[in-house]
């Protein structure tokens, strides 16, 4: 039974050790993936965090930063199908601003553009302040947070259920902390 210096029993033991080692490496890689994904998704660069803080402060102190978006005379454009409607969903003020500015500047008919910006509760006031202080005329800008939508509930949005499941799985690898 010996071929090439190994018998079947030694070969089986070596093969089992290799499989066990590969399974351990795979488990470790999965844990690292979840950890790195969590760090990447929850980390905010300091400059962006500072921008959000400054804009939130500006929102509380400056009346111009609290202007209604869009202004009262442009509200009908929000549901007018003759306009081109774009949705930007982001919690990054700078990224949303770059996308919206690029869209308005490179559009053939910027006065026919309506941009709906959707953000989270935490970033709503900085986003509102930014677009109030830096209007993109002649386009119509609307800033809303997720909590402003009455249809937004777990029973009606399957994406929330998937995110909740993913969060549960990730919390298992972090010792139960969210």
Residue pairs with C-beta under 8 A, 6 or more apart in sequence:
1 7
1 8
6 14
31 173
34 169
34 170
34 173
35 173
35 174
37 170
38 170
38 174
48 92
48 93
48 94
51 93
51 94
51 126
52 93
52 122
52 123
52 126
53 126
55 65
55 93
55 125
55 126
55 127
55 129
55 130
56 125
56 126
56 129
58 65
58 129
58 133
59 65
59 66
59 125
59 126
59 128
59 129
60 125
62 129
62 133
64 132
64 133
65 128
65 129
65 132
65 133
66 128
66 129
66 132
67 132
69 128
69 131
69 132
69 141
69 142
69 143
70 77
70 78
70 140
70 141
70 142
74 140
77 83
77 114
77 140
78 114
78 116
78 140
78 142
80 114
82 112
83 112
83 113
83 114
83 140
84 107
84 109
84 112
84 113
84 114
85 114
85 115
85 116
86 103
86 113
86 114
86 115
86 116
87 115
87 116
87 117
87 118
88 96
88 99
88 100
88 115
88 116
88 117
88 118
89 117
89 118
89 119
90 96
90 99
90 117
90 118
90 119
91 119
91 120
91 122
91 123
92 123
93 123
93 126
93 127
93 130
96 117
96 119
96 127
96 130
97 130
97 131
97 134
100 115
100 117
100 131
100 136
100 139
100 141
101 136
103 113
103 115
103 139
104 110
104 113
104 115
104 136
104 139
107 113
107 139
110 138
110 139
111 138
111 139
113 139
113 140
114 139
114 140
114 141
114 142
115 136
115 139
115 140
115 141
115 142
116 142
116 144
117 127
117 131
117 141
117 142
117 143
117 144
118 144
118 145
118 146
119 127
119 143
119 144
119 145
119 146
120 145
120 146
121 145
121 146
121 147
123 145
124 143
124 144
124 145
127 143
128 143
131 141
131 143
135 141
146 152
154 160
154 161
154 164
167 178
171 177
171 178
